[in-house]
Amino acid sequence: MKRLLLCALMGIVHSCERPPSPSHPNIVLLVVDDMGFGDVASYGHPTQEYTSIDRMAHEGTRFTQAYSADSLCSPSRSGFMTGRLPIRLGTVGGKRIFQPYDVGGLPKNETTMAEMLKQAGYVTGMVGKWHLGINAHNRTDGSHLPSKRGFDFVGLNLPFTNAWECDTTGVGIFYCQLRLQMQSQMACWVWGIAPREEYYKNGPDPSRCFLYDGDEIVQQPIRFQWMTENLVHDWRRFLQERLQKDQKKTPFFFYFSFPQVHSTQFANPSFLGSSVRGMYGDSINEMSWAIGEVLDSLLKAGIAENTLVIFMSDHGPHAELCLNGGSTAGLKGGKSNSYEGGFRIPFIAWQPGTVKAGRVSHEVISSMDLYRTFRDMQNCPQQRGDLPTRNQHSVEATTVFGWNKHTGGTVRNIMSCIGKTFKIHYKTSPIFLNDTVDPNLSYFCPNGKPRADWYVSASCPDEHLTTHDPPSVFDLAKDPYERYALEESDFVKQMRSQGANIVKEHRQTLVPVPIQMGHFDKNVVPCCDPPACRCDKITRREKANEEPSLHYPSVYKFFEGIGGIKGGI
């Protein structure tokens, strides 16, 4: 992984002058939730329609070996937001994801990319999913919200996520029953799904389904029907304000974090039935429409050539849900585990005239590289995150680690390490514990039960792990699917020795940090109208979008363009 990977790709060298010159590019970061490596046409999905994501790949550079910082939401997002390994932030271990009743969040002594770019003279904005903490003291203090972490503009946002409890179809019930069949009943509790059906009988659980506008809760529980249009509206509002002011003098950074395609999958009526893949494909099509709106608005404003747009997933897909779970393109595993399917992600860079069009890069990169790349594009001074706790390996030799437990700043179970061409598994997690796991599995998997290597857990107990002694070594260049561990040889011994040295150095550089997750207080759960915790302050705004042909004519142009891009991917 190269520190100046994108800069080298673009051939750009910038300075950190004050005020910044027009040569400083605007930056738009598009992050999708739970999308698998093989979920879009340009990454090989056989039935997903060609969309604006594939247009980005056609007009930009597509990466085939990009990795997330972790295979679950909060640690992954904390990693790319700070450019630091989650183990150094205290955002792995415990529950591994921030819950609405967590008092912790992304540590305040860490610098986010928004804070770093703001210091470099950028105006910053975001919409969508946050999942890096909410409140610390009471239900309204908002200590960990994005407005406190460097974002000047914060539109509609999900401080938590679109959890199963927000679903109104009943799918979440079957999922919880599936998990309860496991030897350990941890999964339903990990995801906050209590072993009961009340949330479906009484509607979505408002304590886990809430939408904010800036720092204010405006809808509880969430209604998803017009979610995507509203997020696009806020992007347009941000861009229009920048264009009316001093955009040519002051660059912007915008973080568009999609709620798709997480647990509660949804689609606007305009997109229902648009995909042969069903709801999952509909959801991707709607999200892709929004991406097209972002790209087109940049082109229409005449600033596309000075705007770097990055598209990526936060980690691998919830693969065990089969038709509703996404595709890894055959890679083993998925969300939450250390296999390639959990860490390898789609990643596309787009900037007309700068990023080479139609290029496919096989460079090994990480989502954590974005922070340093954005920083080095400005030649900005190091931030407070660049302390001795940072892994000081040369960037070319950076290794992506998979962890299972974090205790007092030490790695209790280091699962794997990924190098440039090899991967070593020290421990692996099961996916299902036996073949009789669920009587309702056919609901998700009408074509048969999934493979025995799918398992989503945020806190896998030690007794469920398989220790590989000696560690298993895979050649990712020849076997990205991790089907065949290399047979014993001098080369394999050399790889193990090299891996052992990397892990040893990694452990030696760790500095104990407080664990941020798992510190619960029911008094910090957001509630807009106590004690009912139900409100809807954006109905009027949503009704304004009920005629998409008037307000969003590009919805119809989107369908005209499906399948319009051929070749060159």
N, C-alpha and C positions, 0 to 999 in steps of 0.2 A: 504494500500500500504506500502510495507516494504522498508526501505532505502537500505538494503542489500539483496533485493529480489533475484537478480541473483547470488550474492555471496553465499547466503544461499543455493540456488538451486544447485550451483556447488561445494559447500564445499571448496571454495578457500579463503585463506587469504594471502594478498600480503603486502609488505612494499613499501615505496617510496624511495628506495635506489637510489643513483646516483653513477655509471650508473645503469640503471635497469637490473635486472637479467633475464635469459631466462624464469623464471617462470612467469614474467609479460605476460599475454596473448596478442596476437594481437587481434584487434577488427575490425570487418567488419560490418557496418551498412547498411542494404539494405532497402530502403524506396521506396514504390510504391505510386503513386499519384492517389487519388480518388478511391481507391479500397474498395469495401464494405466488411462488415463482412462475408457475405455469398458468396463471389465471387470465391472461389476455392473449390476443391473437399473435402479437409480435413475439411473444415468448412461447409460442407453440400450441396454444389451446385450439383444439380442432373445431369447436362450435361457437366460441365466444365471438360476437360480431366485431368487425373492425371499427374502432372508435377513435376518439381524439388522443387516447393514450398511444395507440399505434401510429397515429399521425405524428406525435412527438418523436417516436422512434424513427419514423421515416425521415423526418426533418432534422433529427438530432443524432445523438450517440447513445446507443443502448449497451449496458454493461451486463455481462453474463455471470460474473462472479463477485457480486456485491453482497456484503453481509451486514446484518443488523447487529446492534450492540448487545442484544439479548433476544430471547424468543418469547417474551411476554411484554405487555404494553408499557407499564410504568418504567421498568429498568431500561427497556429499549429507548424510550423517549427521553429519559434522563441522560442516556448515553449520547445520543446525537445532539441534544440540546446544549450539552456542555463540552462535548468532545472528549469525554472521560469514560473510562471503564466503570460500569455500574457498581462494581465491587468497591471502588474508591469513593463512591457517593453514599454508601449505605442503602442503596436501592435494590439489593438482591437479598434473598433469604427472607425469613419471616413469611409473610403472605405473598411477597413478591409483587403485589399490585396494591396501589393506594385505594382504600375503601372510603365511602362517604363519611364514615365515623373515625377515620384516621386523623390524628392531630399533627402528623408529620407531613412533610412535603420535600420537594427538591431543596437541598440545603442552601441557606441564604449566603453561605460563604463561598458558594460556587457561582461562576459567571455564566449566564446563558448566552447563546449566540445573539439573542436580541439585545441584551445589555452590552455585549462587546461591539456589535454593529452600531448601536446607538451612540456609544462613546466615539466611534469612528465617524459620526456625523449623519448616520442614517435615521430616517423616520421609520418606525416599526409598527406593524399591525398583525393581527391574527383573527381567525375565526375557526370554529370547530372544536374538535376534541382536545382536551388538555391532559388530564389524568396524571398530574404531578402534584397533587395535593389541593386542598380547598381551605378549610378553616383550622385554626390552631387552638382557639380559646372558647369560641361560642359559634352559634350557627350563622353569624353574619360578618365575622371579622375579615374573612377573605385573605388571610395572611399569605396563602400560597398561590393565589390566582395569578393568571398571566399579566395582569396590570401591575403586579408587584414584582414582576420578573423581566422588566425591560420593554414591554409592549405599550406603545403610545396609544394605539387604537385597538380596542378589543370589541368585536361585534358579538353576534350570537355565538355562544360556546357551551360545550358540555364539559364542566369541570371534572366529572367522573367519566362516564361512557354510556353507550346505549346497551345496557345490560339485558339479560334474558327477562328480567322482571318488567321490562318495558314492553314486552311482546304481548299482543292481544290475540294471538292465534292459538295459544295453548302449546306451541312447540316446546316452550321452556319446561313445561311439566314433564313431557316425555324425556327431555334431556336430563332433568334432575333424577327421574326414576332410573334412567340408564346409569347415572353415576352412583346411585345408592346401591346398585347391585354389586359394586366393587367391595372387596374385602375391607377396605377403609372407606368410610363415608365422607372423607375429607373434601371431595371435589365440590359437592353442593354447597358446603360451607365456605370453601375457598372462593367460589364465585358469588357467594352471598345468597345462594338459592336455598332457603330453608326447605326441609323435606315436607312440604305441604303444598296444597293447591289453592290456598286462599287468594294468592295474588292474582290468579287468573279468574277465579270466581268473582272477585271484587274489583277487577280491573288491575292495571299496572300498579306496582308498588311505588308510591310517590317518594319514599325515602331513598330510592335508588334511581329515580328517573326524573331528572330536573334539567332545565335549560336556563342559561344565564344570558343576559345582554350586558356586556361589560362585567361589572361586579354585582349586578342585581339579578335575582332570580325572577324570571318572567313567565315560566311555564312549568307546572308540576302537576301530574306527570307530563312527559313529553308527548307531543303529537308530531309524528314524523312526516305527515302527508306533504307539507310544503317546506320541509327542512332544507333541502338542497337549494331550492330557489331563494330562500331567505339568506343562506350563506353566500350565494352568488350576489345577491343584492348588497350585502355588506361589503363584499370585495369591490363592487362597482362604486359604492359610496366612498370607500377609502381611496380608490384610484382617482375618482373625479376630484376629490379634495386635493390630492397631490398635483393633478394636472392644472387645477385652478390657482395653485400657489406657486411654489418655486421648484417644481420637479426637476427642471434642467440643472438647478444648482444643488439640490439636495436629493440624493438617491433614497430609495426606500427598500425595506425588507418586509415581505409579507409571508406569513406562515398560514397556509390553507390546509387545515387538518380535518380530513373527511371522517364522518362517523361510519361510512360504509367501509368494509362489508362485515362489520362486527355482528355480534349475536343477533340483535334484532334487525333483521334484514327488511328493507322497506323500499318502496318505489312510488313515486308520484303517479296518479292515474294515467298521465300521459305516457308513462314508461312501462306500465303493467302489460305483460305479454309481448314486450318488445324483443325478448331474447328466447332462443330455442332452449337455453339452459334453465329456464324457469326464473323464479324470484331472484336467485343469486345473480344470474346474468342481467336481469332487469335492473338490479341495484348497481351493477357495474356500468351499465349503459347510462343510467341517470348521473352517476358520478362523472363519467367520461364526458357527458354533455357539459357539466360544470367546468371541467378542465378545458374544453373547447371554448367556453365563454371567456375564461381567463386568457387563453392564448389570443383569441380574436380581439379582445379589448386592448391588449398590448399592441397588436398590429394596427388596429384602427387609430390608436393614440400616437402611432409613429415612434414608439419607444421599444419595440421588440428587439431591435438590434443592440440595445443597451440594457437588456434585461436577461439575466441568467435564470432559467426555470429548471428546477430539479423535481423529478417525480420519483417516489419510492414508496415501498410498504414499510410499516414499522417492524414487521417480522413475518414469519410464515403463517399458513392458514390453519383454521380449526378443522383439520382434515378429517377427523373421525366422524364428522357430521355428513360425510359423503356428498350428496347433491347440494346440501346447504353449507358445505364446509370449505370449498375452494380446492385448488389444484396445486400440487408441488411439481408438476411435470415429471412425475415419477421419482422424485427425490424422496428419500426415506424420512419418515417422521413428519413433524409439523409443529405447530404452536406449542411452546412450553418446554420442548425437549432439545437436546443438543445435536440432533441429527441435522443434515443439510436442509431438510425440508422446514426446519424451524428457524434457521439462520439465513439461508440464501434468499435474497429478495430481488424483485424487479427494480431496476434503477435506470433512469433515463435523464440525460442532460440536453437542454434545448436552448439555443440562442442563435437566431438566424445571422449568418455572416460571420459567426465566430466559432461556434461549436460545429464540427464537421457533420454534414448531413449524411444519413444512411450508414453511419459507421457502427460497427460492432466491436466493442472492446472486451478483451478477456483479462484485463488487469484485475488483480485482487484488490478490492477496495472495501471500506467499511463506512457505514453511515456516520461513524464518529469522525471520519476524515473531513466532513463538511465544515465543522467548527474551525478547524485549523486552516482549511482551504479558504474560507471566507475571511478569516483573520489575516492570512498571509497575502490575500489579494489587496488588502489595505496597507500592508507593512505596518500593522498596528503593534503597539507594545504588548508584551505578555500580560495576561490578566491574572487575577488572584488564583484562578484555577491552575495556573502553571506553577504549582508548588512541588516540592519533592515527592508528594504523593502521586504525581503523574508518572505513568510508565515511561521511562526514559530510553526505551529501545529506539533505535533508528526507525524512522517511519517506514522505510522499505521493508523492515523486518517485523513490523507490527503483527502481533498474533491476536486472533479473536479467541477469547476463552468462553467456555460454557461452565456455569456454576450451578450448584444445587442448593447449598446452604451458606449463609453468612452469619458468623458468630463472632461478635466483638472485633470486627475488622479483619478476621482471618477467613480464608477460604476453607470451609469444612469439607466440602465435596467438590473438587474441581473435576468436571465431567469430561472435558475435551479441550484440545487446542487445535486451531486451524492455521496452518502456515500457507506459504505461497502455492505449493503443489501437493501438500500432504495434510493428513488429518490424523490425530491420535485420539482414540477413545480410552479414557481411564475407567469411566463408569458409564453405564447407560441405564435409562429408565424403561420400565415396561410400558406398554400402551394399554392393553387390557390384561387383566390378571388371569383370565381363563376364557374359555370359548362359550360360556353360558352367561355372559355378562348381562344381557338385557333382553327382556321379552318384547320391548318396544323398538328394538333397533331397526326393524324393518320400516319404521316410520321414516327414518333418515336414509336408510340404505335398502331400497327395494330390490336392488340387484344382488344382494348378499351382504354378509357381514364384512367389515373391513379387515385388513391385515392385522396381524398381532403386534404391529409396531406403531400403533397410533395410541397416544395417551396424552391427555391434556391435564396438567396439574400444576398448581402454583407452589406446592410444598410437598414434594414426594418424599415419604419417609425412607430412612436408610434401608429398612428391611425390604423395600421394593426395588432397590438398585442392584444391578449386576456389576460386580467388580471384574475388570479384565486384567488378569495377571498371567503373562505380561500384557501391557497395553496393546490394543489392536491398532494397527497402522493401515491407512487407506491411501491409495494414490488417486487423488481427486481428478487429476487430468484424464486418467483412464477409466476411473470408476466413481463418477460423481454420485452414483446411487448408493454407495457404501454397501454393496452386496458381498464383496469378497475382500476380507482382510488379507493383506500381503502375507505370503508364506515366509517362514523364518529364513533370514539371509543376513549377510553382512550389511547390506543396505538398510534392512529393517532395523537391525541393531543400531546402526548409525542414526536413523531417524528417531528411535526411542531415546538415544543418548542426547541428541539435539533437543528433543522435546523436553526431556528431564531438565536440561540446563535452562531452557526458557521458563519452565514452570518454577524452577528454583529461584531464578532472578525475579520472576513475577512476585512470588511470595515475599522475597526479601524487600521489595519496594513498597509493599503494602503498609500503610499506616492505619492503625485502628480508628474507625470513625463510628459515630452512633448509627444504629440501624433506624431508618426512617419509617419503616412500615410496622404495623402490628401494635401500635399504641392507640387504643381505642377509647373514645368518649362519645356516648350517645348524644351529648349536648352540642356537638359540633355538626351534626347532620343538618344540611340545609333544609329550611322549611319556610315557605313563602307566606303562609297564613296559619300560624299555630292555633290549635293543635291539628287542624285538618291537613295542613301541608298540601293544599290544592289551590291552584290559581292558573289563570290564563290571561296574560297581559298583552298578547300579540295576535289575538284573533283578528282584529281589524287589519293588521298588517298581512296576515295570511289570506284574508278574503280579497285583498287587493291583487292577489296572484291567482285567483280562481279562473281567470281567463288567460291562460298561457299564450293563446294565439295573439293576444293584444300586448301582453307584457313580456312574453318570452317567445317571440316567433322563431327563434333559433331551435326551439324544441322540435319543430317540424322539419327544419333544415337538417337537424341531426339525423333523422330517420332517412332523409334523402341521401345522406352521405354514408350510411352504413354499407360497408362493402365496397366503398368507392376507392379505397387505397389499395392498389395491387402492386405487389413486387417491391423490391428495394428495401425490404425490412431485414 
